[in-house]
Amino acid sequence: MALPKPPAILASRDLRAADLEKTPAEAWLRIYAWMHLARTADNRILELFRQGLIKGTVTGGQGNEGLIVPLALLADKAVDVVSFSHRGLGGHLVWSDHLCGHLNQYFANALSPTKAREGNIHHGDPRNRSLPMISHLGAMLSNVIGATDSQRRLGRAAVGFTFFGDGSSSTGDIHESLNLASLLSLPVIFVIENNQYAYSTPMSEQFAEGTELWRRAAGYGMEGFKVDATDVEACTRAFAAAIDQVRASSRPILIEAHTLRLRGHAAYDTCDYMKPGESEGYFARDPLPRYRAKLAAAGHARELDAIDAELNAFIEECVRVSLAVPKPDPAGMENDLFAPPAAPLPWKTEPAAPLQLNLAQALNAALRKILTERPESIVLGQDIGAYGGAFKVTDNLLAEFGRPRVFNTPLAESACTGYAIGLAVNGHRPIEEFQFADFATEAVTQITQNAATYYFRSGAACPLVLRLPCGTVQLGSFHSQELETMFLSTPGIKALYPSTPQDAFDAMLAAHEDGNPVILFENKALYRCKKQPVRWNPRYRDVWLPRQLRQGTSATLVAYGEIVHTAEEVCDYFAGEYDFGFDLFDLRALSPLRLEPIEASLARTGRLVVVHEGRRTHGFGAELVARLTERHFASLKSAPLRIGALDLPVPFAPELEEAFLPTREKIIERITAWIG
């Protein structure tokens, strides 16, 4: 499809501080042109929505152009990192792509940059380090921090730009991210788009009277200041100085930009919550006509008229072209849930001789191998440095590889996971340890809403490993959860759950080289179990498939994690006492599920038993039973048996924990009754 040729004044998407002095007229007119393009496009998009040609809803950046356009022009699009908010159409237009590409996104047509999978302004350009936003705006800051750090680690003098409103500045993610950027001394400019309202909630109902948000910077050891974004020239100069400072100092800055929201939160917002005369006061301060009038008074009236006419015609031609694009085809959509399989990494065939290791030591050996052979790898988490992690899985890694590769994170699971996501989408391969799986609930948004959806909605791979120590070892409700059902109900996450040291070693390698977020569930009860031989396994990728541990014709038994070893004991008991033989499978990979060998077994035996340590109701076993029986129901000889823990919070006392869990004796009792 031939795209309309942009006007010549849009040929340059860059502006440097020196331009404001060397060629001021050209620089200020360039800013005006991009502001006019953004405003007129926003208004046209709103009209198209009201005509029913755009679905869902639309937000608008009307009144925000004096902030977003100068900053986007001043950024170095070759190395910098950004994530625009839903007020940032002008930034998207400056950063990359043709206006038609952005209109295609709004029309959700076949040429939408997100393949029409993401709504309206929720897009970016990951290839050019414009990270796509999610509605949880606070969660995007840490992504920018991670990607900026990734750029710096690659030797590029990048600056990161984040945007969030006065409303989202109340969220915990904001504070976690400000602290993290300051702690790591990363060059990120945090911009508060303060338009006085969070949807309909005014500043007076969000903060104590007299609160100035920029002053929070001092609490994080960074500089902060405020700007009036309705004064385009002053705002541009302030941003130019801030960018130069941050790029040189590698220290973050917090800027509170007082801007305007000339339209409501979104197209459906009636703004009836505003005070009488308040809206009129905003329009009186509208930066675009004020800026235009100033340029006209300086002798540029004819140039401005020509710019307006040319841009208006260009916008209409782009609307015409984009409206003619066909609707998206849903065929093949399911194939894009995960990033495509990559070629195996060129691992060294070490350790060649078997090492006697327990599961924790096997994980440590795998991490050491990854850090040694893969320069893009980074290991992070709470207490994983000198202490070696809560379970000593990262023991001695800091001493061997140094803090840039192995480092402690603050108690900020959400921001640290978002930071890891930013590292991952920019080419690094982080491995994040949570002290306990339970604490991953602090990062649910980052894991399920952000990392899990990244490839599907943007086409960018997110190679991230999340290590979750799970399972019961008499630590009570907040250190013992089995959370596979919660996380894996979100499409886009892969998961491995090894039960042996060799499988743990293989799983770490397989997870690390995958292009998707992979959760590695590590049962704490297995960490210090009996040592077994661990060596280089050229078929380490087989860990994505079930492994058969016992053979029998009486029933098919499926388990995973620590309870696999209990299941082995159960199989041996029934074989010895009743001559009742099971096909026993260690599932190993929980997502994606590869059940073909288990299905073949079930077709032979006609009976199914699923055992897992997690709670029975809504447990992962329910998914396994459903998947296996919906295709083999007619050949089943009896109802499937599903055995899990009690539907209770995990109790603390050993006697209560034993009553809670599916022990060997209870599993034998349940199967005996089922056989009978």
Protein Blocks (a to p, Z undefined) as FASTA:
>chain_A
ZZddddfklmpccdcfklmmmmmmlmmmmmmmmmmmmmmmmmmmmmmmmnopaghiaddf
ehjlmmmmmmmmmpcfklpccdddfklmmmmmmmgocfklmmmmmnopaklfklopaghj
lccdfknopacddfblmlmmmmmmmmmmmmmmnopacdddddddfklmmpmklmmmmmmm
mmnopadddddddehiahjacfklmbcehiafklmmmmnopacddddfklmklmmmmmmm
mmmmmmmnopacddddddddfbcfblmlgolmbcehklmmmmmmomklmmmmmmmmnopm
mmmmmmmmmmmmmmmmmmmmmmmpccddfehklmmmpccddddddddfbdfbacdddfkl
mmmmmmmmmmmmmmkbccedehklmnnpanlmmgoklmmnojmloccddddfklmmmmmm
mmmmnopacddddfbfklmmmmmmmmmmmmmmmmmmnopacdddddddedjeheajmlmc
cfklmmmmpghiacdddfbfklmmmmmmmmmmpcbdcdddddfklmmmccddddddfklm
mmmpccdfbdcfkbccddehjllmmmmmmmmmmmmmnopacddddfkpabdcdfklmmmm
mmmnopacdddfbdfbhpaklmmmmmmmmmmmmmpcbdcdddddddddddfblklmmmmp
ccfklmmmmmmmmmZZ
